[in-house]
Structure formats: C-alpha cells, structure tokens
Amino acid sequence: MTLDHLDGMPLRKIADRYKVSISSAFSKVRSYLDKLPNCADVTRKYCSRFSGILVVDGKFVCVRGYEKKIPTFYGIDYLSHDIPTFKLMPSENYEACVNYFKSLRLLNYPLRALVADDNINIRIACLAVYPKAVIQICQNHYLENVRKTLNVRTDPTYTPFMRRVEVLFKFKRSKDDFNRYAKTILNDYQDFSICVAVMIDIHKKKGLLLGYLNCKHCPRTTNIIESFNSHLNARLESIKGFKSFRSADLWLNGYFLRRRIKRFTDCRGKFKHLNGKKSLEQTQKCDVV
C-alpha cells in the first residue's frame, strides 16, 4: 500500500485495490511511514561515498495551518544522484537554509560545490557552514531573469541582444573565452543602457556564473533537480495537501527514501551507466553489504 501511495496512487484507488476502507488504507500507510528510518539517519549509518557536488532546490507543499505553501529543501549529490537529506521548513529564509546545511555537516557530507538558483539566502547559508564551497548559480535561472528584465517574450526590441547573451552561456567556457565574448557583446550594444546594465551585472556575478571552473564535474545548471522536482510535483498533485507538518514530513521522508532505493531507468548521456542501479548503492560505505 505504502509504495503505491508514494508512487502517486490516490488512497481511494489503494482502498479499492486492497479491498479496505479509505480510512483503513490511510491508517496502514501512515503506520508504515511512521516506522521508516529517517532519510538523514540512513545517510549517517550507511553512506560516505558522495561526490560533494550538491544541486539544491526547494519544492513548495501545501500544509494545513500555514497560510502559504512551505518549502521542502533538498539536494541531489550530482555524480551519484543520491539524496543525503531533506528539510521541510516553515519558510525559505536564511536561518532555515543554515539549518539544512548544518544537517549536512552533521552527516559529514563533503560539500565541495553548491549549484542553486540565484537565491542569496542559500548562498550565504552554505558559506556560513561550508566556507570553502564553490558556488555555481544556475545559468538557466539567471538567463530567465535577464529575459524578464528585457521583456523579450512580449517585446522583440532586445531579442537580438538576448540571443547573444544566450550564446555566451551556451556551453562551458574558459574564463578568457567568456571575457572575450562578453566584451564583444558590450561593444556592440554600448549605446543601449539596459544592455549595458545586463552586461555589468554579468560581470559582477561572473564568479558565481563560472563557479564550474573551480570544481571538476560541477554542472552549470540545476537541470538534474528540476527533473526530480517534476516527478515529485506529480506525486504531490495526487495528494492535494497535508493535514499537518508532521504528516507532510513523514510522507516526504518516505518519498525520498523510495527514490534512493528505486532503480534508475531513463538516465542519459554521461549518466547512462546509472540505469539499473540505485542511488543509495552509489554512496553506501564500502563495508556495508
């Protein structure tokens, strides 16, 4: 029952499948979720072989008693695709983010690089706990913010400029190559104040936009966790919401544990070798059988 529930089957259908009442199905699922080990405890006891490149994001969930949806903050270890821990938080403020990174530190997670959207709370919180971490802000998120600034979706005035900026971020560039192409763009659009402002902002954030230069294998985007979020969102839509913080935390814990022990089936490119494997297998300690 619980696996069906975590895989997105509504309780009504679960009740029909197992020929029990909806309340009985809910009670059995809740009882099983309550007995599961905490995701962080599993990491602490069984895992140590992480890449240290963490792609993080927050997924907002509806919980009764809260005026607005609250975030589930979690990260994916990039090379293993494993999820060391998560935090359901009342808000995505600085203190809440610090608590997440402190929980990682307590698990001895070897964070070397953080990949996230352009959220200053996340960056500062990470550096407060992992001061030597490399920060890479998602280039896709950054470009989307530039599109909004230029209003290119409804006004084509700056579309040619936007295309040039997109080419600047099309692939991983060396610092010199990036500077050279950025200078060319600036020279071509120096008479347009809004374009100059965009290029100045890119220059100011260059260290964050090119963080991958300081950490081997570090991605430029949060695409991997966006894919996980799509899967999580599909599950949450079938649930509609949670009656309490506790019930949300229990379900999310079960969901992330389920993801860690479920075999990959559609990994592509450089991660094709993960198909047929579980993320937990990639990070488990060598002496764990």
Buried (B, 14 or more C-beta within 10 A) or exposed (E): BBEBBBEBBBBEBBBEEEEBEBEBBBEBBBEBBEEBEEBBEBBBEBBBBBBBBBBBBBBEBBBEEBEEEBBBBBBBBBBBBBBBBBBBBEBBEBEBBBBBBBBBEEBEBBBBBBBBBBBEBBBEBBBEBBEEBBBBBBBBBBBEBBBEBBEBEEEEEBEEBBEBBEEBBEEBBEEEEBBEBBEEBBEEBEEBEEBEEBBEBBBEEBBBBBBBBEBEEBBBBBEBBBEBBEEBEEBBEEBEEBEEBEBBBBBBBBBBBBBBEBEBEEBEEEBEEBEEBBBBBBBBEEEEE
